[in-house]
Amino acid sequence: MVAKSRKQSGKTPAPPTDRDKLLFVSPPGKSNARRTGRDGKGFNGFLPNGLSGIRSKLGLTPSAFVKLGITLLLGKLYHLTLLFENDRHFSHLSNLEKEMAFRTEMGLYYSYYKTIIEAPSFLNGLYMVMNDRLTEYPLVINTLKRFNLYPEVVLASWYRTYTATMDYFEIPTKMCWSINRGEGLAPVDSCEGLGDPAYFYVTFVFLLNGLMMSLFFAYGTYLSGSRLGGLVTTLCFFFNHGESTRVMWTPPLRESFAYPFLVLQMLLLTYILRTRSPSRMAMVALGISNLCFMLPWQFAQFVLLTQVASLFASYILGYLGAAKMQSILVTHMITLGVCFILMFGNSMLLTSFYASSLVSIWAIIALRDRFAEVFKPGIITWAMQGLAWVASTVLLKFLLSTVLGASDDAHISGLIKSKFTSYKDFHTLMYTCAAEFDFMEFETPVRYLKTLLLPINVLVVVLIAGRTVQDIVRFLRDGGKASVKAEDDDELVYHSLQLVAFAVLAILIMRLKLFLTPHMCIMASLICSRQLFGWIGEKFKLQMWVFAIMAIMAVQGVANLQAQWGIMGEFSNVPQEELLGWIQDNTHPNAVFAGAMPTMASVKLSTGRAIVNHPHYEDAGLRSRTKLVYSMYSRMSGETVKRNLMKLGVDFFVLEDSWCTRRTRPGCSMPEIWDVEDPQNAGKAPLCSHMSRNSRPHFTTVFSNNVYKVLKVPKVAKDLR
C-alpha cells in the first residue's frame, strides 16, 4: 500500500537540500498508477481612457466588471490547477520530484528562482544570477541578459517577502506530509501551501493565466460590441483549450508569463484603433503592456513583427491614418529601447527584424508624399510601399547584425530557409526533427473543424475581406480621390490580417498555433457583431443564431474538456532520481557536467553542479558548445570526442542510450543528424553505442542504471579550466 500521512507544519521551506522545444527530450516518466492520499486534489480600470475606457464600453458597472473578472479568473485557475494536479499528482511529490517535473528549459528557468530564494539575501541572490558561474562553465554570464528571467526575479522577491512576513506573524505557510511511495522506494516528504517554493511559483503562473481569461471576455465583448461575444470567446477558448495553451503542462516556460500581456496589449491596441484621438495615457498603457510582453520572452519580437506588419498593411490600404500609425510606432520604439536597457544591452533586440521593421515603416510613412508624387494612388503605390518595407527591413537587419557582430538569431534564418528548400544543417535539424517545430499536423485543423472554430473564422474573415474588397474597388473607381474605408473598419481589418499572419506562422511551425488558436477565439466573437451580421435581422434573431452555433460547438467542446479532465497520471522518474542522488553524494561540488540539454538543466537545478550546455538554444556560443558535447552521439572517434569534452573542461559526461537510438522519423536520429554535418564518417557505428557497452580506453564508467551512464573524462589538460 502507498500512503500519505501528516508529518509537520511549517512556515518557510526547508534548507537547500518538460512538453518541450528541442529534439529528444528525456521521457516524462509517468505511470497510470496514483499514490493514494487525501481526496479532492486534484482588470482594473487604472488608466484614464485605457482599460477604464474599455470597461465603460462594455456596459458594465465597475462592481459588475470586477465580479465578472474574478469569476472568470477563479474558473480558469481551478481548471489549470485541476489539470496540473491530475497530470503530475504534484501535491504528493517530494521537493526533488517537483524539480524533476520541471524538465528541460523549465528546470533551467526555475533554477534561478531557487538560487534567489535560497541566497542569504535578495540582493545577494540577484548578484549570483547576474554573475552566474554554473550555467556555461567556465564562463561568467549575466543570466538576466541572456534568459529573460525577470519573472523569476519578481516571483522570488515576492516569495521572500511573503515568507518573511508570515514568519514575523508566526503564521504557518505550508503543510508537510510523509509519502510512502511503495514499490521498494524510500518514503519522501511532500509539502503543500504557498510556503513551498514550487507551489508559490506555480500558483502565481496560474493566477496570471486566470486573469488572462477575464481579459479574453473583455476583449471579445469589446471587439464584437456584445457581451454575448465575450461569452463566445470564453467558451471557444475552453472548448479548444488543448490547442490554445500548454501552461497547465509547462508552467515555467516563457510564454506562460508573456502571453497574458500580449492579450492585454492587443485589447488596448483595439481600443486605440477604434478611438479617433487616443489619449497619451492610452499609448502609455499600450507601451507598458508591450514591455511586460517583451521582457519575459525572447520570441516576443517575432510576434510583434507580425503585429506591426499587419498594422502597416492596414495603413497602406488606408484603414489606419499616418498620425496614429506613427504614434503606435513611437510607442513600440520606446518600449524596445527600454527593454534593451533592462536586458543589459541584449543585441538580439536591436538586430531583430522587428527593430528594423519599425525604422523602415517610420521612414516609409515619413516619405509618403514622395511616393504620392512618383506613383499614382492605387495598387502600384501599395505594392511599392510593401516592397520598400521588405527590402529596407532585411537590409537594415543584416547591416546591424554585421556592425554589432551578432549571430545569435542566425538559426532562425536557417529554420525559415529549411521550410521552403531542402536546406538542412545540424542546428536546423535539432529544431525541425521535433514535432512542435515541424509543419502543422493535419489533425489540428480537423480539431478546429469539429468545434466549429475554423468555419466561424472563415465566415468572419470572408465577410471582412468582402467589405474590404468593395472599399478598395470603390477607391480605385474614384481614382483615389477619397479614402478607402467607408466605415470604422480599422480594427476589423487589422485583426483579420493578424489572424492570417498567425495562421502562416502556425502552418510553418506547429508550436506557434498557441498564438493562432486564441486569436481565432477572439475572432469568433464577431459572429455577435451587428456590424458584420446585421443582415440576419433583428437582435433577437441574431442571438438565437449564436446560441444555436454555441450548442453545436459544445458537443465536441465538452468532449474535449472531459478528455482533459480525464488525464490521470503521476510524475515519477526513478532513474533520474538515482542519477541526481549519485551526483550529489559522489562528486565534488566543483565538478563540471555535460550531456543532453534537458538532463543538464535538471543537474544544475537539483545538484548545483556546473554544466557546459543547457536547453536555451538561442545563443550562438551555446549552440557551438552543444554541438561539441553532442559529438558523443556522432560516428567520430572516441579520441576526438574526448578532446572536445576536455576542451570544455568537462569532468563527467551523462550518457543516455535513448539519444543514441531514438528516431522520431527517417533522418532524425542523432547519428543521422551528424551524418549531415560529418559525411566522411557516415556508415560507421555511432560512438555512443560503443560507450554504452564499454567506455574504455577513452572514458571510465562511474555510474550506471537502466537509463543513464556517467562517464568520467580524463583530467589531462585541466589547465584549460
RAZIFEN-V613462 format. One record per residue. N is the residue number from 1. RES is the residue in one letter. PHI is phi in radians with two decimals (NA if undefined). NEAR is the number of other C-alpha atoms within 12 Angstrom. Layout:
N:RES:PHI:NEAR / N:RES:PHI:NEAR
//
This chain:
1:M:NA:15 / 2:V:-1.97:22 / 3:A:-2.42:21 / 4:K:-2.14:28 / 5:S:-2.18:23 / 6:R:-1.11:22 / 7:K:-1.95:19 / 8:Q:-2.87:19 / 9:S:-2.12:24 / 10:G:-2.69:25 / 11:K:-1.99:30 / 12:T:-2.30:35 / 13:P:-1.20:35 / 14:A:-1.15:22 / 15:P:-1.03:13 / 16:P:-0.99:20 / 17:T:-1.72:18 / 18:D:NA:40 / 19:R:-0.19:30 / 20:D:-2.28:34 / 21:K:-1.73:34 / 22:L:-1.99:33 / 23:L:-1.12:37 / 24:F:1.06:37 / 25:V:-1.64:31 / 26:S:-0.99:37 / 27:P:-1.01:28 / 28:P:-1.17:30 / 29:G:1.24:25 / 30:K:-1.78:24 / 31:S:-2.34:20 / 32:N:-1.37:17 / 33:A:-1.28:22 / 34:R:-2.12:32 / 35:R:-1.29:33 / 36:T:-1.30:22 / 37:G:-3.08:25 / 38:R:-1.20:18 / 39:D:-1.45:14 / 40:G:1.45:13 / 41:K:-1.48:23 / 42:G:0.70:28 / 43:F:NA:37 / 44:N:-1.49:26 / 45:G:-1.51:25 / 46:F:-1.69:17 / 47:L:-2.16:22 / 48:P:-1.02:20 / 49:N:1.01:26 / 50:G:-1.91:35 / 51:L:-1.14:37 / 52:S:-1.15:27 / 53:G:-1.12:32 / 54:I:-1.15:39 / 55:R:-1.04:37 / 56:S:-1.17:24 / 57:K:-1.20:27 / 58:L:-1.38:29 / 59:G:1.30:19 / 60:L:-2.01:23 / 61:T:-1.24:16 / 62:P:-0.95:22 / 63:S:-1.18:16 / 64:A:-1.15:17 / 65:F:-1.09:29 / 66:V:-1.17:22 / 67:K:-1.08:17 / 68:L:-1.12:29 / 69:G:-1.07:31 / 70:I:-1.15:25 / 71:T:-1.06:20 / 72:L:-1.16:32 / 73:L:-1.05:29 / 74:L:-1.15:25 / 75:G:-1.10:24 / 76:K:-1.20:33 / 77:L:-1.07:30 / 78:Y:-1.10:26 / 79:H:-1.06:29 / 80:L:-1.13:39 / 81:T:-1.10:34 / 82:L:-1.10:30 / 83:L:-1.09:35 / 84:F:-1.13:36 / 85:E:-1.17:37 / 86:N:-1.09:35 / 87:D:-1.30:34 / 88:R:-1.90:40 / 89:H:0.96:37 / 90:F:-1.03:42 / 91:S:-1.17:42 / 92:H:-1.94:44 / 93:L:-1.72:37 / 94:S:-1.28:37 / 95:N:-1.00:33 / 96:L:-1.14:37 / 97:E:-1.15:38 / 98:K:-1.08:40 / 99:E:-1.16:44 / 100:M:-1.16:46 / 101:A:-1.16:48 / 102:F:-1.50:41 / 103:R:-1.43:46 / 104:T:0.76:41 / 105:E:-1.16:44 / 106:M:-1.03:44 / 107:G:-1.13:42 / 108:L:-1.10:46 / 109:Y:-1.10:47 / 110:Y:-1.12:44 / 111:S:-1.09:46 / 112:Y:-1.33:44 / 113:Y:-1.04:40 / 114:K:-1.11:40 / 115:T:-1.04:38 / 116:I:-1.22:35 / 117:I:-1.32:42 / 118:E:-1.66:29 / 119:A:-1.24:22 / 120:P:-0.98:16 / 121:S:-2.57:18 / 122:F:-1.07:28 / 123:L:-1.12:19 / 124:N:-1.14:18 / 125:G:-1.12:26 / 126:L:-1.11:30 / 127:Y:-1.09:23 / 128:M:-1.14:30 / 129:V:-1.36:39 / 130:M:-1.53:29 / 131:N:-2.35:24 / 132:D:-1.41:32 / 133:R:-1.97:24 / 134:L:-1.82:38 / 135:T:-1.42:44 / 136:E:-2.37:39 / 137:Y:-0.89:32 / 138:P:-1.63:27 / 139:L:-1.23:22 / 140:V:-1.87:19 / 141:I:-2.15:23 / 142:N:-1.60:26 / 143:T:-1.20:35 / 144:L:-1.15:35 / 145:K:-1.35:29 / 146:R:-1.58:38 / 147:F:-2.09:40 / 148:N:0.91:42 / 149:L:-1.74:38 / 150:Y:-1.02:36 / 151:P:-1.01:35 / 152:E:-1.18:45 / 153:V:-1.12:35 / 154:V:-1.12:26 / 155:L:-1.12:34 / 156:A:-1.13:37 / 157:S:-1.15:30 / 158:W:-1.14:24 / 159:Y:-1.11:37 / 160:R:-1.11:36 / 161:T:-1.14:20 / 162:Y:-1.09:27 / 163:T:-1.17:29 / 164:A:-1.14:23 / 165:T:-1.14:18 / 166:M:-1.14:20 / 167:D:-1.09:20 / 168:Y:-1.08:14 / 169:F:-1.59:12 / 170:E:0.97:15 / 171:I:-1.80:20 / 172:P:-1.08:25 / 173:T:-2.05:30 / 174:K:-2.74:30 / 175:M:-2.18:28 / 176:C:-1.96:32 / 177:W:-2.38:28 / 178:S:-1.70:27 / 179:I:-1.88:29 / 180:N:-1.58:27 / 181:R:-1.41:29 / 182:G:1.21:17 / 183:E:0.96:13 / 184:G:1.36:10 / 185:L:-1.60:17 / 186:A:-1.21:16 / 187:P:-1.06:22 / 188:V:-2.32:26 / 189:D:-1.66:31 / 190:S:-2.27:38 / 191:C:-2.12:39 / 192:E:-2.21:38 / 193:G:1.98:29 / 194:L:-1.18:31 / 195:G:-1.30:36 / 196:D:-1.46:38 / 197:P:-0.97:44 / 198:A:-1.18:41 / 199:Y:-1.10:36 / 200:F:-1.03:34 / 201:Y:-1.06:40 / 202:V:-1.15:44 / 203:T:-1.04:34 / 204:F:-1.27:31 / 205:V:-1.10:38 / 206:F:-1.22:37 / 207:L:-1.08:32 / 208:L:-1.07:35 / 209:N:-1.33:40 / 210:G:-1.20:36 / 211:L:-1.04:33 / 212:M:-1.04:39 / 213:M:-1.12:47 / 214:S:-1.11:39 / 215:L:-1.12:45 / 216:F:-1.08:48 / 217:F:-1.10:47 / 218:A:-1.07:50 / 219:Y:-1.10:48 / 220:G:-1.10:44 / 221:T:-1.15:40 / 222:Y:-1.18:41 / 223:L:-1.18:49 / 224:S:-1.52:37 / 225:G:1.35:30 / 226:S:-2.59:31 / 227:R:-1.13:31 / 228:L:-1.12:35 / 229:G:-1.13:36 / 230:G:-1.12:37 / 231:L:-1.14:38 / 232:V:-1.04:45 / 233:T:-1.04:46 / 234:T:-1.10:41 / 235:L:-1.13:42 / 236:C:-1.04:47 / 237:F:-1.13:43 / 238:F:-1.20:39 / 239:F:-1.15:39 / 240:N:-2.03:44 / 241:H:-1.05:40 / 242:G:-1.16:30 / 243:E:-1.66:39 / 244:S:-1.69:38 / 245:T:-2.76:35 / 246:R:-2.30:34 / 247:V:-1.07:41 / 248:M:-1.23:41 / 249:W:-1.78:35 / 250:T:-2.36:34 / 251:P:-0.96:42 / 252:P:-1.34:44 / 253:L:-1.09:41 / 254:R:-1.05:38 / 255:E:-1.11:38 / 256:S:-1.11:36 / 257:F:-1.56:43 / 258:A:-1.50:38 / 259:Y:-1.06:44 / 260:P:-0.97:38 / 261:F:-1.32:36 / 262:L:-1.18:39 / 263:V:-1.06:38 / 264:L:-1.09:39 / 265:Q:-1.08:39 / 266:M:-1.27:40 / 267:L:-1.12:40 / 268:L:-1.13:42 / 269:L:-1.10:43 / 270:T:-1.06:42 / 271:Y:-1.06:37 / 272:I:-1.16:36 / 273:L:-1.15:36 / 274:R:-1.40:29 / 275:T:-1.48:25 / 276:R:-1.09:16 / 277:S:-2.32:18 / 278:P:-1.09:27 / 279:S:-1.32:23 / 280:R:-1.13:20 / 281:M:-1.16:22 / 282:A:-1.14:34 / 283:M:-1.21:37 / 284:V:-1.11:30 / 285:A:-1.07:36 / 286:L:-1.07:41 / 287:G:-1.13:35 / 288:I:-1.14:28 / 289:S:-1.14:33 / 290:N:-1.07:42 / 291:L:-1.14:36 / 292:C:-1.16:32 / 293:F:-1.38:38 / 294:M:-1.33:42 / 295:L:-1.07:43 / 296:P:-1.44:38 / 297:W:-2.44:39 / 298:Q:-1.21:37 / 299:F:-1.59:30 / 300:A:-1.04:35 / 301:Q:-1.06:37 / 302:F:-1.28:29 / 303:V:-1.18:37 / 304:L:-1.18:40 / 305:L:-1.08:34 / 306:T:-1.13:31 / 307:Q:-1.18:37 / 308:V:-1.18:41 / 309:A:-1.15:38 / 310:S:-1.16:33 / 311:L:-1.14:41 / 312:F:-1.14:40 / 313:A:-1.10:35 / 314:S:-1.11:33 / 315:Y:-1.13:37 / 316:I:-1.02:39 / 317:L:-1.35:37 / 318:G:1.64:35 / 319:Y:-1.54:33 / 320:L:-2.38:37 / 321:G:-1.20:30 / 322:A:-1.09:27 / 323:A:-1.13:19 / 324:K:-1.17:31 / 325:M:-1.07:37 / 326:Q:-1.16:27 / 327:S:-1.10:30 / 328:I:-1.14:40 / 329:L:-1.10:38 / 330:V:-1.06:25 / 331:T:-1.06:31 / 332:H:-1.10:40 / 333:M:-1.12:32 / 334:I:-1.10:24 / 335:T:-1.05:34 / 336:L:-1.07:40 / 337:G:-1.11:26 / 338:V:-1.12:24 / 339:C:-1.11:37 / 340:F:-1.06:29 / 341:I:-1.21:19 / 342:L:-1.17:23 / 343:M:-1.62:31 / 344:F:1.00:22 / 345:G:1.36:21 / 346:N:-1.09:31 / 347:S:-1.17:30 / 348:M:-1.05:40 / 349:L:-1.23:44 / 350:L:-1.34:38 / 351:T:-1.68:35 / 352:S:-1.43:40 / 353:F:-1.09:40 / 354:Y:-1.08:35 / 355:A:-1.10:41 / 356:S:-1.13:38 / 357:S:-1.15:40 / 358:L:-1.05:44 / 359:V:-1.15:34 / 360:S:-1.10:34 / 361:I:-1.16:42 / 362:W:-1.00:34 / 363:A:-1.12:23 / 364:I:-1.13:33 / 365:I:-1.17:31 / 366:A:-1.10:18 / 367:L:-1.72:17 / 368:R:-1.07:26 / 369:D:-1.16:17 / 370:R:-1.14:17 / 371:F:-1.07:24 / 372:A:-1.15:20 / 373:E:-1.25:11 / 374:V:-1.47:15 / 375:F:-2.05:18 / 376:K:-1.26:20 / 377:P:-0.96:31 / 378:G:2.57:29 / 379:I:-1.07:22 / 380:I:-1.07:19 / 381:T:-1.08:26 / 382:W:-1.07:27 / 383:A:-1.12:19 / 384:M:-1.18:24 / 385:Q:-1.13:37 / 386:G:-1.10:28 / 387:L:-1.12:19 / 388:A:-1.08:28 / 389:W:-1.13:32 / 390:V:-1.08:27 / 391:A:-1.12:20 / 392:S:-1.20:27 / 393:T:-1.12:31 / 394:V:-1.11:25 / 395:L:-1.10:21 / 396:L:-1.13:27 / 397:K:-1.06:35 / 398:F:-1.29:26 / 399:L:-1.15:20 / 400:L:-1.12:24 / 401:S:-1.09:25 / 402:T:-1.22:17 / 403:V:-1.12:14 / 404:L:-1.52:19 / 405:G:1.09:18 / 406:A:-1.70:26 / 407:S:-2.36:31 / 408:D:-1.09:30 / 409:D:-1.74:34 / 410:A:-1.09:28 / 411:H:-1.17:28 / 412:I:-1.16:28 / 413:S:-1.08:23 / 414:G:-1.13:25 / 415:L:-1.14:29 / 416:I:-1.13:26 / 417:K:-1.06:19 / 418:S:-1.20:27 / 419:K:-1.29:25 / 420:F:-2.01:13 / 421:T:-2.34:10 / 422:S:-1.56:13 / 423:Y:-1.07:18 / 424:K:-2.77:28 / 425:D:-2.50:28 / 426:F:-0.99:36 / 427:H:-1.21:37 / 428:T:-1.10:35 / 429:L:-1.18:40 / 430:M:-1.07:41 / 431:Y:-1.52:36 / 432:T:-1.19:39 / 433:C:-1.35:34 / 434:A:-1.54:30 / 435:A:-1.00:28 / 436:E:-1.23:27 / 437:F:-1.84:31 / 438:D:-1.47:32 / 439:F:-1.11:29 / 440:M:-1.00:28 / 441:E:-1.28:20 / 442:F:-1.12:14 / 443:E:-1.15:13 / 444:T:-1.12:28 / 445:P:-1.09:26 / 446:V:-1.12:18 / 447:R:-1.16:26 / 448:Y:-1.08:35 / 449:L:-1.17:22 / 450:K:-1.16:25 / 451:T:-1.66:38 / 452:L:1.16:33 / 453:L:-1.13:46 / 454:L:-1.19:29 / 455:P:-1.03:24 / 456:I:-1.09:32 / 457:N:-1.16:36 / 458:V:-1.06:25 / 459:L:-1.07:23 / 460:V:-1.10:33 / 461:V:-1.16:30 / 462:V:-1.09:20 / 463:L:-1.13:26 / 464:I:-1.14:33 / 465:A:-1.10:24 / 466:G:-1.09:18 / 467:R:-1.11:26 / 468:T:-1.14:30 / 469:V:-1.09:20 / 470:Q:-1.06:18 / 471:D:-1.10:27 / 472:I:-1.17:29 / 473:V:-1.07:22 / 474:R:-1.10:20 / 475:F:-1.10:24 / 476:L:-1.18:23 / 477:R:-1.17:17 / 478:D:-1.46:15 / 479:G:1.30:16 / 480:G:1.29:25 / 481:K:-1.44:15 / 482:A:-2.11:18 / 483:S:-1.20:26 / 484:V:-1.14:35 / 485:K:-1.28:31 / 486:A:-1.70:19 / 487:E:-2.37:21 / 488:D:-1.38:26 / 489:D:-1.82:30 / 490:D:-0.89:39 / 491:E:-1.29:35 / 492:L:-1.19:41 / 493:V:-1.13:42 / 494:Y:-1.05:40 / 495:H:-1.13:44 / 496:S:-1.17:38 / 497:L:-1.14:35 / 498:Q:-1.14:36 / 499:L:-1.10:35 / 500:V:-1.10:31 / 501:A:-1.08:31 / 502:F:-1.12:33 / 503:A:-1.12:32 / 504:V:-1.08:24 / 505:L:-1.06:29 / 506:A:-1.18:31 / 507:I:-1.15:27 / 508:L:-1.30:27 / 509:I:-2.33:31 / 510:M:-0.98:32 / 511:R:-1.00:35 / 512:L:-1.38:36 / 513:K:-1.15:37 / 514:L:-1.20:34 / 515:F:-1.64:41 / 516:L:-1.15:41 / 517:T:-1.07:41 / 518:P:-1.05:46 / 519:H:-1.21:44 / 520:M:-1.12:47 / 521:C:-1.13:48 / 522:I:-1.10:47 / 523:M:-1.15:48 / 524:A:-1.10:49 / 525:S:-1.07:46 / 526:L:-1.24:45 / 527:I:-1.20:49 / 528:C:-1.67:42 / 529:S:-1.40:35 / 530:R:-1.16:25 / 531:Q:-1.10:25 / 532:L:-1.66:31 / 533:F:-2.05:25 / 534:G:-1.11:20 / 535:W:-1.19:15 / 536:I:-1.19:19 / 537:G:2.39:16 / 538:E:-1.12:15 / 539:K:-1.00:19 / 540:F:-1.09:15 / 541:K:-1.13:17 / 542:L:-1.11:26 / 543:Q:-1.11:26 / 544:M:-1.09:18 / 545:W:-1.11:21 / 546:V:-1.17:30 / 547:F:-1.10:21 / 548:A:-1.13:17 / 549:I:-1.12:26 / 550:M:-1.12:32 / 551:A:-1.12:20 / 552:I:-1.21:23 / 553:M:-1.03:33 / 554:A:-1.16:26 / 555:V:-1.02:19 / 556:Q:-1.38:27 / 557:G:-1.09:32 / 558:V:-1.15:24 / 559:A:-1.09:22 / 560:N:-1.11:27 / 561:L:-1.13:27 / 562:Q:-1.11:21 / 563:A:-1.13:18 / 564:Q:-1.21:29 / 565:W:-1.14:26 / 566:G:-1.45:18 / 567:I:-1.22:26 / 568:M:-2.21:26 / 569:G:-2.74:26 / 570:E:-2.74:31 / 571:F:-1.30:39 / 572:S:-2.68:34 / 573:N:-2.48:33 / 574:V:-1.07:28 / 575:P:-1.01:26 / 576:Q:-1.23:39 / 577:E:-1.06:32 / 578:E:-1.11:29 / 579:L:-1.05:35 / 580:L:-1.14:38 / 581:G:-1.12:22 / 582:W:-1.12:24 / 583:I:-1.05:37 / 584:Q:-1.10:23 / 585:D:-1.61:16 / 586:N:-2.16:19 / 587:T:-2.18:24 / 588:H:-1.23:17 / 589:P:-0.97:19 / 590:N:-1.62:24 / 591:A:-1.12:31 / 592:V:-2.02:40 / 593:F:-2.08:46 / 594:A:-2.43:50 / 595:G:2.83:43 / 596:A:-1.10:44 / 597:M:-0.95:47 / 598:P:-1.04:43 / 599:T:-1.20:48 / 600:M:-1.11:47 / 601:A:-1.09:44 / 602:S:-1.19:48 / 603:V:-1.08:48 / 604:K:-1.14:48 / 605:L:-1.12:41 / 606:S:-1.65:38 / 607:T:-2.03:39 / 608:G:1.26:34 / 609:R:-1.43:35 / 610:A:-1.29:38 / 611:I:-2.26:46 / 612:V:-1.89:49 / 613:N:-2.49:48 / 614:H:-2.74:44 / 615:P:-1.38:42 / 616:H:-1.40:37 / 617:Y:-1.49:34 / 618:E:-1.47:33 / 619:D:-1.71:30 / 620:A:-1.07:23 / 621:G:-1.13:25 / 622:L:-1.16:29 / 623:R:-1.10:30 / 624:S:-1.15:25 / 625:R:-1.11:35 / 626:T:-1.10:35 / 627:K:-1.09:35 / 628:L:-1.12:32 / 629:V:-1.11:38 / 630:Y:-1.34:42 / 631:S:-1.10:40 / 632:M:-1.06:44 / 633:Y:-1.74:42 / 634:S:-1.69:40 / 635:R:-1.85:34 / 636:M:-1.23:32 / 637:S:-1.32:25 / 638:G:-1.06:28 / 639:E:-1.13:21 / 640:T:-1.11:20 / 641:V:-1.17:31 / 642:K:-1.05:38 / 643:R:-1.12:27 / 644:N:-1.04:31 / 645:L:-1.24:44 / 646:M:-1.13:32 / 647:K:-1.06:27 / 648:L:-1.52:38 / 649:G:1.35:37 / 650:V:-1.39:43 / 651:D:-1.65:39 / 652:F:-2.38:39 / 653:F:-1.97:50 / 654:V:-1.64:50 / 655:L:-1.66:44 / 656:E:-2.14:40 / 657:D:-1.04:31 / 658:S:-1.08:27 / 659:W:-1.23:38 / 660:C:-1.48:34 / 661:T:-1.93:23 / 662:R:-1.18:24 / 663:R:-2.51:21 / 664:T:-1.22:26 / 665:R:-2.90:19 / 666:P:-0.92:13 / 667:G:1.51:22 / 668:C:-2.09:30 / 669:S:-1.49:30 / 670:M:-1.03:42 / 671:P:-1.05:38 / 672:E:-1.21:34 / 673:I:-1.10:38 / 674:W:-1.20:37 / 675:D:-1.08:28 / 676:V:-1.19:26 / 677:E:-1.56:24 / 678:D:-2.32:24 / 679:P:-1.13:18 / 680:Q:-1.17:14 / 681:N:-1.77:20 / 682:A:-1.02:19 / 683:G:1.75:17 / 684:K:-1.35:21 / 685:A:-1.25:23 / 686:P:-1.08:34 / 687:L:-1.07:38 / 688:C:-1.07:37 / 689:S:-1.19:27 / 690:H:-1.15:25 / 691:M:-1.11:36 / 692:S:-1.17:32 / 693:R:-1.57:18 / 694:N:-2.71:19 / 695:S:-1.42:29 / 696:R:-1.38:20 / 697:P:-1.64:17 / 698:H:-1.45:27 / 699:F:-2.36:36 / 700:T:-2.20:26 / 701:T:-1.38:25 / 702:V:-1.98:25 / 703:F:-2.67:30 / 704:S:-2.73:29 / 705:N:-2.42:22 / 706:N:-1.33:18 / 707:V:-2.14:26 / 708:Y:-2.03:34 / 709:K:-2.28:36 / 710:V:-1.83:37 / 711:L:-1.79:36 / 712:K:-1.47:34 / 713:V:-1.59:36 / 714:P:-0.95:27 / 715:K:-1.57:24 / 716:V:-1.14:20 / 717:A:1.04:18 / 718:K:-1.19:18 / 719:D:-1.15:12 / 720:L:-1.11:16 / 721:R:-1.41:20
//
